[in-house]
């Protein structure tokens, strides 16, 4: 079968490396300007150069977002930026604004342009318009059902990209003014404050000082809080509908999230490509997705408008069955010791789990824990400190260390 692309988020250089090593075919990222995730860390020119070199070493493509809705000042500043991206070897641009698209076609005509989901393409006529304007791929609006995706595929020659996992915006294709209204941070320029996740109360016009909760809960209710998207069970149907790129949301998520979700969808897509007629979803893949921080999962609009079931109104918090505690920096096989960069505290004698880019999850007990100076310690407590401990089996660099939560 034709190769299907797994596209993973790269909020910074470490996340890019994790996405590449855990199985992405392509990654998407942003420079310091002109992207829709202003607080994701993002890439300086030097970081982008290093990230592109790393990705290309593994045969992984790099797409750069230039998908803000531009002002006149942005248009004036874009040409040298686009030329710089081309010189760095970027594989494609992700664009939402028609003016920016026209400018890119003129300034870097050889650069493929993908239409961002921010452009909210929901029908085949619009898709044809963007095809004629010079786009080679469309990131479809998230409000589409499976049959609608299939029809767009039949009627166009475009590559179709669809979000299959991650946070969902409550607003139509991410077109939201709530953050700007409440905080002055413009969501359509990458500065969203996620005001939709806040607590809200009902106010009666003549009683402004007496807010009422929608339910009998003093915390209020999260009426705009969308569930997270998970289309793991529908990969085969999406492929059959003509989807070529399967996109994971999460440039502002942790390296644990990026690596775990990428690994799951890599395994699933590989299994589908190996035998599409007998493809079944392994329950272990779902279990892995519950180990990362997430809101309750749903299937979005794939089977039609979810209505109220698409919202998680009782809480905006995230849950996970496991806690992320560290990243493997190296393994000293002769000494049977692993060096880990801490992300959360853990202790001697504790039961932990390790999973690598190419190795299954395995449990172990922390033994002979030492700090970076080689001194024995009872507990590792300083985030980003390098500590070491004994391990009875070999592990890969960039493996994840985590522990199961007691009360999950």
Secondary structure, 3 states (H helix, E strand, C coil): CCCCEEEEECCCHHHHHHHHHCCCCEEEECECCCCCCCCCCCECHHHHHHHHHHHHHCCCEEEEECCCCCCHHHHHHHHHHHHHHHHHCCCEEEECCHHHHHHHHHHCCCCEEEECHHHCCCCHHHHHHHHHHCCCEEECCCCCCHHHHHHHHHHCCCEEEEEEEECCCCCHHHCCCHHHHHHCCCHHHCCCCCHHHCCECEEECCEEEEEECCCCCCCCECCCCECEEECHHHHHHHHHCCEEEEEECCCCCCHHHHHHHHHHHHHHHHHHHHCHHHCCCCHHHHHHHCCCCECCEECCCCCCCCHHHHECCCCCCCECCEEEEEEEEEEECCCCEEEEEECCCEECCCEEEEECCCCCCEEEECEEEECCCCCECCEECCCCCEEEEECCCCCCCCCEEEEECCCC
